[in-house]
Amino acid sequence: MILRILEEGQYEVPDEVLDALNTLDDELVAAIEAGDQGRFERSLAELLSRVRAGGSRVADDYLGPSDLVLPPADASLEEVREMLSEEGLIPG
Amino acid sequence: MGLMRRLSMVFKSKASRALDKAEDPRETLDYSYERQLELLQQMRRGVTDVATSRKRVELQAEQLQKNATKLEGQARQALEQGREDLAREALARRAAISTQAVELKAQHDQLKGEEAKLVDASRRLEAKIQAFRIRKETIKANYSAAEAQTKVGEALSGISEEMGDVGMAMQRAEDKVASMQARSGAVDELMASGALDDMSSDSDPLQAELDRVSTGSGVDRELERLKGELGASEAKSLDSGGKSGEDEK
């Protein structure tokens, strides 16, 4: 699977890593729903470091889209909420 | 649904909406390519802007360091002349400057990080634009209406994700730089107001007082020195301050 960490780039992540990532992803969603910034930061940091450790960087000139997209490492909970909204932070 | 999938869907829906708008998918390719080049230009300007802010913070930090060094010297000079009040004043100002210096250091590190991130992102974007240009020409050369939509869609989806990412990165970097500029503007204001006096100016009242004391108190100083030699305990510390001050010169 191709996974993008925003502001960092794309990673190819083997399928066996995905289960662990999904668990952390659920944790991240729970943190956002609870509006818990500390918990959000911890799970995001953990999730991103798992991607970096388990995945390998995709070549810069790779043109394909990503299957999954992750917020930038320094994103705030509020920013992620905005990204998910229609008019959100993502231009285009 | 997880966050990772929802975010990827936000990007994908933006890309497919752009494609739906075009009558001839090939136009979308050219249009997108133009926007990619514009974005790359913006990106390079963004890098320059961040670098400019970083340099400004560096200059401020240098100025603060100079002032701190000068105040340290003034404190020493004041002690040599037995003016603990002036020394205290100089050290208090130096402490205020140190606080600002710590803040500037943090800003500088953050700006350096932003700069590196934007440089990396523009390198990636450039590589993708080149790959896109080649793909675009291939699609146009072998154009058949039946498959154009799919092929154009494939070519566009990845690059539009990249463009969305880069566009957002630039926006966030600009916001961060703007808030830092506001803060470093505050340092300039503090300097202007005298709270963090710009010691390079000639009108430094602390220095004026020190100069006055040092020219007018030759006798006093000799007196203090003599007292010190006689072992008066209070004068003793002043005397040792004087000696180390002279070593500095």
HADDOCK unambig.tbl for C-alpha pairs under 7 A between the chains (distance, minus, plus):
assign (segid A and resid 6 and name CA) (segid B and resid 165 and name CA) 5.91 0.50 0.50
assign (segid A and resid 7 and name CA) (segid B and resid 121 and name CA) 6.99 0.50 0.50
assign (segid A and resid 7 and name CA) (segid B and resid 165 and name CA) 6.36 0.50 0.50
assign (segid A and resid 7 and name CA) (segid B and resid 166 and name CA) 6.90 0.50 0.50
assign (segid A and resid 7 and name CA) (segid B and resid 169 and name CA) 5.89 0.50 0.50
assign (segid A and resid 25 and name CA) (segid B and resid 2 and name CA) 5.87 0.50 0.50
assign (segid A and resid 25 and name CA) (segid B and resid 3 and name CA) 6.29 0.50 0.50
assign (segid A and resid 25 and name CA) (segid B and resid 4 and name CA) 6.95 0.50 0.50
assign (segid A and resid 26 and name CA) (segid B and resid 2 and name CA) 5.93 0.50 0.50
assign (segid A and resid 29 and name CA) (segid B and resid 2 and name CA) 6.57 0.50 0.50
assign (segid A and resid 29 and name CA) (segid B and resid 3 and name CA) 6.12 0.50 0.50
assign (segid A and resid 60 and name CA) (segid B and resid 124 and name CA) 4.97 0.50 0.50
assign (segid A and resid 60 and name CA) (segid B and resid 127 and name CA) 5.69 0.50 0.50
assign (segid A and resid 60 and name CA) (segid B and resid 128 and name CA) 6.39 0.50 0.50
assign (segid A and resid 61 and name CA) (segid B and resid 127 and name CA) 4.70 0.50 0.50
assign (segid A and resid 61 and name CA) (segid B and resid 128 and name CA) 4.35 0.50 0.50
assign (segid A and resid 61 and name CA) (segid B and resid 131 and name CA) 5.77 0.50 0.50
assign (segid A and resid 62 and name CA) (segid B and resid 128 and name CA) 6.50 0.50 0.50
assign (segid A and resid 63 and name CA) (segid B and resid 128 and name CA) 6.25 0.50 0.50
assign (segid A and resid 63 and name CA) (segid B and resid 155 and name CA) 6.68 0.50 0.50
assign (segid A and resid 63 and name CA) (segid B and resid 158 and name CA) 4.98 0.50 0.50
assign (segid A and resid 63 and name CA) (segid B and resid 159 and name CA) 6.02 0.50 0.50
assign (segid A and resid 64 and name CA) (segid B and resid 157 and name CA) 6.79 0.50 0.50
assign (segid A and resid 64 and name CA) (segid B and resid 158 and name CA) 4.27 0.50 0.50
assign (segid A and resid 65 and name CA) (segid B and resid 157 and name CA) 5.57 0.50 0.50
assign (segid A and resid 65 and name CA) (segid B and resid 158 and name CA) 3.73 0.50 0.50
assign (segid A and resid 65 and name CA) (segid B and resid 161 and name CA) 6.47 0.50 0.50
assign (segid A and resid 66 and name CA) (segid B and resid 8 and name CA) 6.91 0.50 0.50
assign (segid A and resid 67 and name CA) (segid B and resid 8 and name CA) 6.46 0.50 0.50
assign (segid A and resid 68 and name CA) (segid B and resid 4 and name CA) 4.98 0.50 0.50
assign (segid A and resid 68 and name CA) (segid B and resid 5 and name CA) 5.15 0.50 0.50
assign (segid A and resid 68 and name CA) (segid B and resid 8 and name CA) 5.20 0.50 0.50
assign (segid A and resid 69 and name CA) (segid B and resid 4 and name CA) 4.85 0.50 0.50
assign (segid A and resid 69 and name CA) (segid B and resid 5 and name CA) 6.58 0.50 0.50
assign (segid A and resid 69 and name CA) (segid B and resid 7 and name CA) 5.49 0.50 0.50
assign (segid A and resid 69 and name CA) (segid B and resid 8 and name CA) 4.88 0.50 0.50
assign (segid A and resid 70 and name CA) (segid B and resid 4 and name CA) 5.37 0.50 0.50
assign (segid A and resid 84 and name CA) (segid B and resid 7 and name CA) 6.30 0.50 0.50
assign (segid A and resid 84 and name CA) (segid B and resid 10 and name CA) 6.82 0.50 0.50
assign (segid A and resid 89 and name CA) (segid B and resid 168 and name CA) 6.31 0.50 0.50
assign (segid A and resid 90 and name CA) (segid B and resid 164 and name CA) 5.60 0.50 0.50
assign (segid A and resid 90 and name CA) (segid B and resid 168 and name CA) 5.54 0.50 0.50
assign (segid A and resid 91 and name CA) (segid B and resid 164 and name CA) 5.48 0.50 0.50
assign (segid A and resid 91 and name CA) (segid B and resid 167 and name CA) 6.19 0.50 0.50
assign (segid A and resid 91 and name CA) (segid B and resid 168 and name CA) 6.50 0.50 0.50
assign (segid A and resid 92 and name CA) (segid B and resid 14 and name CA) 6.13 0.50 0.50
assign (segid A and resid 92 and name CA) (segid B and resid 164 and name CA) 6.27 0.50 0.50
